[in-house]
Structures are given as structure tokens and as C-alpha cells.
Amino acid sequence: MPRSLRYVAFDQLHERYGVMSDAVPGEDVILLVENEAMLSGTNWHPERLFFYRSAARHFARLLEGRGFQVHIHQAKSTTVGLSELKARYPGVPLHATSQNSFRQNERLESIVDVIRANDFFLTPPEVFREWASSQRNIVMEGFYRLQRTRLNVLMEDGKPVGGAWNFDKENRLGPPKNYSWPEPLYFPIDDIDDSVASEMGHTPSGCWSTTREGALAQLERFFSQHFANFGPYEDAMDPSSWSMHHSLLSPYLNNGLLHPQEVLDAALERFSQGDIPIASAEGFVRQLIGWREYVYAMYWHQGEEYQKRNGLGATTPLLPLFDDAAATSMKCVSSIIRDIDTRAWVHHIPRLMVLSNLALIAGVQPQEFLAWMRRRFIDAAEWVMVPNVIGMGVHADGGEMMTKPYAAGGAYISRMSNYCKDCPYNPKLRTGETACPFTTLYWDFLARHEEAFSGNHRMAQQLHGLRRLSDLPEVRGRAATVLQALTSGKI
Ligand code: SF4
């Protein structure tokens, strides 16, 4: 009989962390489960399911190559699968790493004998708790400074390298003109990919690797081709390149093929060579040790009920355009939805400032939008999407996470992208047939919630702008028409 059984979840695929950290071939047996939700594919983007399933099977093969006995078992649910596997090894304790969602942890509690602390992140829960309890507002910027100091990242004599904690002002350029974006890496399909793809009837995009080697190759690619220019263009949107200078590492960080510590160490090592501007290094580090860790900690901190919040009372049903790019002629939205259909990914600005912004200003019901975001992105773990959508994207938590809503009209999208020149709508117009729906709905959103935001000094400028509009009744009339057209897929 083996010493123990080790359950490896599909988002914990790393040899050196979690239950694998001290597993020994010949002594510990490794268990993975493909549950029915994964197998049936209902609702999930096929690229996302393919990625998770194929990466897990590659991981299983890697472990077999190391001499482990590995079971990759198909079952109705993870707990049923683990019970069935456990029955084959009576009396052998089952170990698991604490999971990445409330629900998964509850499910495993009844069947797992030893639950270990989750070491797939850089911030122990008690560190966040202690920090949060000392703050009036638990906003990201404060947490990020704690991380920089605590982890000693880009610090010199107790001060931030470059003389500032952030270089956001330098990192807000629109898309450059006449610029050649480097080609993204594409990954060949191997025999495991092929068998998962044919089981699913899916043709993989080739944009995402399903192996540790591929994830490391992507990391190297980022350092060699993108890191230096990552910062200035990190918020830009350019339809001529789907990847631009983004690292494309979030799927691997979120399924465990890469650990944030090794990405951080490699980034700091690369920065130490001296040719990476501080604005780019800081921008990347902010995503990795700031935003990513903050969002994960906030998921736990806010509790399980947080995802049900609807602080702005939004009731519009999910717009048809989210599932059908042809349901809109808005160039920005249709292009982005097509990109998501192709590879289950777009970077943070299309997610936040186009899709979530639209859901926010159109008043889309937050839980419907959250479910859609969870389904459609390759890296959309529950812990990622709950704070990002409820707190940040659609301001459904009444401003607990973000001090003001991320609402914007067409002017922002026009400044940060090349979409508007090919669009039938005009970002400068707020009324009339050719008014940009973002611009019209932005003002309508402010008018709808004027009272709620009136005590928020960070909204004072926007509300001042609203009160100066001489054509507000026409704008609100147009907004009603736009909303009607959006809900019927005719704009
Ligand atoms: Fe999007 Fe408005 Fe620009 Fe059209 S005009 S691309 S709808 S922001």
C-alpha cells in the first residue's frame, strides 16, 4: 500500500508546490479527476476546457516519467471521483492542497484527510488580514506598497527604485503608429493535445501551450521581445495584434504551470541586466505581486456572499452581443468578442474598459455578466472574476473595492485604440443615430446614479460635467433607444 494519495487539482499543476512538494515516487500515488462539468463542456469556452484538460494530462505524463503512479479518473464530480479512487486504497490517507474557491473547499472537506495550506500565491492569508485590519480603505495601491516592501521588490534603501511607487502616467499610451508588434508564439499540437481535442471535437487555437516547457518558453519570449515595451502600451488596444506586448502568462500562473515566485524572480533578474525601463518593470511587477495577489486575497476577504452583490440595482439581462459578435455593429465590441471566440483571451483593458464598462453603463445584471466572464476566458478562475467583475468591473459592491466606478464614454476607447475609425458610430456624439453607444450610455449612467455618487469626491468632476450638459433630456431619450437596441441585438 502507498504512504498517501495526493489529489492534484487542475489549477495546481506544479511539481514543487502543493501536495507535490514532498511527494515521492513509489510512496505516494497521484490522483487527478476530470469531472462531468469538464467533460460535458456545457457553457465553457472550448479553448479553456481544452487547455485545462490537456495541461492536466501532460502533467500526469510528466509525473509518470518521474516514476509516480498516477490515476487520471473521469467521474460525475470531483468528490465522487476521489471517493472511487480512495476505495481502491483502503486506509491510505488522501492529501490535498487547499483549493482556490469556497465551493471546492467545502466539497473536499468531507473526503480529504489532510488539507495543506495553499502555497500557489505569494501572500499568506494572515499577512493580508493583518494589513486589511489596519486600513481604513483596503485599496490596491496600499496593498501593493506593502508587497513591494515586504517582498523587497524594486526597492533601494527602503525606497522604491526610480523614485516612485508607480509609473501609471507613463504607462497610458494609445497604440503607436506604424509599429510592428512581434509575432506571438504558437505551440504545436502533440499526441495528448490531439486526443483531448478530438474527444471534445475542438480545434485548438495553438496560442496556449499545455506544457511546462511551453509556459517557460512563453516566459522567455516575454523577456526577450516584450518586457522593455510592456509598460507604455499595456493599456492600449490595437486590432492589428491580439497579443501586443502582453506577457500571456495568466493562464499558466492560474493553472499552476508557472508559480508567481519564479516569474517574479525571472523578471527581477531580467531587469537587473539594465536595459528594461523602470516603467515597464514596475508595470509588470504591479500586475504580478499587486493586482493578482490583491484580487486573490479580496476573494477570500469579502466572503462567499460577495459574488451576489448588486449595489447599483442593475437588472438589464445579459446583452446578446456578448455571445454573438454579429449582434452589434459597434466595432470595438464586435472585434473583441470575435477575439474571445477565437482564443478565450483579450487583455485587461478590453475586459475592463470595453466589456465591463458596457455592462456597467447599460446596467447589466452583475451575476449574469459574472457568469459570462467566467465562461469565456481561459484564465477566468472564480477568485479572479468575482472581485474583478463585482468589485471592479460593474461596481456592484457599492465601492468597497474601488473608490469609483470604471465608467467611460467613447472618448476613452477612441484615445486608447484604433477601433473607432472603422465604426459606424462617432465617439464624440452623445445624441443622434450615429452617437457612440458608450458615450450616450455613460452620461445616462451618471444621471441614473447621480444621487448615489454625489457624496463621492472622486466622482465630482464627472458629475460636474453631467450638470453642465444642456441636452441631457435628449441624451437620456437616446439612451433609452440604445438600451432597447442593445437588448434586442440591433445596434
Ligand atoms: Fe466603440 Fe464607440 Fe468607438 Fe464605435 S465609436 S468603436 S462603439 S467606442
Residues whose N, C-alpha, C, O or C-beta is under 5 A from the ligand:
A	BS01	SF4	M330 K331 C332 G410 I413 S414 Y419 C420 C423 Y425 N426 P427 C436 P437 F438
